[in-house]
């Protein structure tokens, strides 16, 4: 699970915060897959509209609102307002 937070200094800048559960999941992957996921999530966050690349979720019990696809992997997202 990934939390994406809007930076107060720049309305269009986003910050990615990985939950402990997500980091634990990522530790089970090889270093190249983990690097690919981190790189792609950084790329998504750097885009003017990151959610353009995500699929909207409805009724997710974990509270996730969107998911990003990176190859065969799916990253769940929750937006926190700061």
N, C-alpha and C positions, 0 to 999 in steps of 0.2 A: 504494500500500500504506500502510496506516495502522496504527500501533502504539497500543494503548490500554493505559494503565498505571493501576493503582489507586494513589491517593494514600495514603501511609502515615498521614497525619494523620486522614483520614476514609475508613473502609473502603468507603463507598458512592460516594465521589467518584472520578471518572475523569479522566485527563488524556489528551488526544489528541496524538500525536506523528506528524507526517507524514514519511515517508522522503524523501530527495532525489529519488528517482524519481517519487514521488507529486506532489511540488511542481513538478517539471518538467512532468508531465502536466497539472497544473492551470493552469500558465502558458500552455498552448496554448489554453485556453478563454477566452471573453469574461469580462469582469469580473463581469457579473451572474450568469453560471453558476457561476463560482468562488465568489462570495459566497454563492450559494444552497447550494452544497456545504458550505462552511465553517459556515454557519449551521445547517444540518441536522445535521451531525456534532456540533456543540456541543450542539444540542438532544438528540440521542441520548445523549451523554455525561452530560447532566444528569438523565436519567431513572433511577429506582431500579434498573431492570433493562434496560440498553441492548440486550442481546442478544435481548430479546423482539422487537425490530424487525429482527433480522438473520436470515439464512438460514445454517444450518450447512453447511460444506463438508467433503468427505471426499477425501483423496488429492490435495490441491492441491500441485503441485510447488514453489510459492513458500512453502509453509509457512503459508498463510492458513487460518484456522480458520472464519471467518464472512465474509459479505458483506452490506453494507447497500445498499439500493436508494434512489436519490435521482433521481426521474424516470426518464430513460432511462440513467442512469449507475449503475455499480456500484462500490462502495468495498470493497476487500479489507481484512481486519483480522487482525492478529496480536496476541495478548495477551502482554505482558511482565510478569513478576512482579518487584516491587521489594522 
